[in-house]
Amino acid sequence: MSRLAIKRETLRNLAFRSKNQCAFPGCDHLVLNADGIYVGELCHIEAASPGGQRYNRIQTDEDRRSVSNLLFLCHQHHKVTDDVSEYSVSLLQKMKKQHEALPEVVFNSELLLQRLNEVLSEQNVIRNILQSNPEKSLNTGSYKIVGPELQEAWTPEEGRFYKTPTGQNTWFKYMMRDGWLHVEQQLEDGAIAYYEVNEEGNVRSSRMPYPLSEYKIVIPEDLILNQSRITSSLGTHAIETTLKWSKGIVVEHFNGDRFVGFNCHTGCSINQKTRIITILK
């Protein structure tokens, strides 16, 4: 069975029950802070996907996304409860029940619901990228950058690296800094790619896992407004392509006929297996 999105009415119910506070006993960490920023984590008691903590293979997907299987924790206590030897299903269920029995707290639950929906929607795009085969295209099209965790919704700490496995011997590690997603991606053959991507899908400071001369850039003909030869910032020459409809600029750097670098001020996808960088429409 495929993972199902959490229903809006379930999220609203959870928001009310949360008291806007981490459910771990004695923790006063807020879920929605004073500035209206979602700083908690929506967690599953029994994991939503195989390989997660306390995953129950006979549980239905409907039960996995139900109110009874979800609670809010702060980042610290989410990590603490990853210890399944100490934090069993029954213990977390008891923790949730005790927290929800606490006196009601006045807070903006509708704003929490709004922020949570935004995070879940945006993170679904990130999840699709992370769960794709590393040998396939890394689509860096337009998306909001939220956080690296595959299983739960939360916002990452600025300047901190996170690592997510994408296969048996592959991983995806990245960090948010000044609006750019800094990505390291280990491929199946052990090679490591590096990208810096922003919300518009622009790529900068890329370090390909294979020699750049093996790559080529493919720009759809109907995207090209004009092309011109310019002096390369690398000291040789470059081809600058201006895209139609203000879609951006692509600069390809050459040393003679040898491809030696590029600047991609637009969305693109990179297929490491075929060594093709495709400009997105």
Number of C-alpha atoms within 10 A of each C-alpha: 6 7 12 11 12 16 14 13 11 14 22 19 14 23 23 19 23 23 22 25 21 26 27 22 11 8 12 12 19 20 26 21 14 8 6 12 15 22 20 24 21 21 20 27 24 22 21 26 19 10 10 15 20 20 17 16 12 6 12 13 16 14 13 22 21 16 19 15 19 23 26 25 26 23 18 13 17 20 10 13 18 15 12 11 8 10 17 17 18 10 13 20 18 12 16 23 15 13 20 17 10 11 8 12 13 9 13 13 20 12 15 23 21 14 17 26 18 15 20 19 15 17 25 16 16 20 17 11 18 22 14 14 14 21 15 14 20 18 18 24 21 17 14 18 20 22 22 24 17 18 17 20 25 23 19 18 14 11 13 10 16 16 15 16 15 21 16 7 11 18 19 22 18 21 20 23 15 8 13 19 21 21 19 20 24 21 21 16 9 12 13 17 17 18 20 22 23 24 16 15 23 21 24 17 14 18 15 17 16 14 11 15 14 12 20 17 19 12 17 12 8 9 18 16 14 11 14 10 13 14 13 18 10 12 10 13 17 23 17 20 20 19 23 14 9 10 16 15 19 22 21 20 25 20 15 10 9 12 18 19 22 23 16 21 19 22 23 23 19 20 16 20 12 13 19 16 20 18 22 18 14
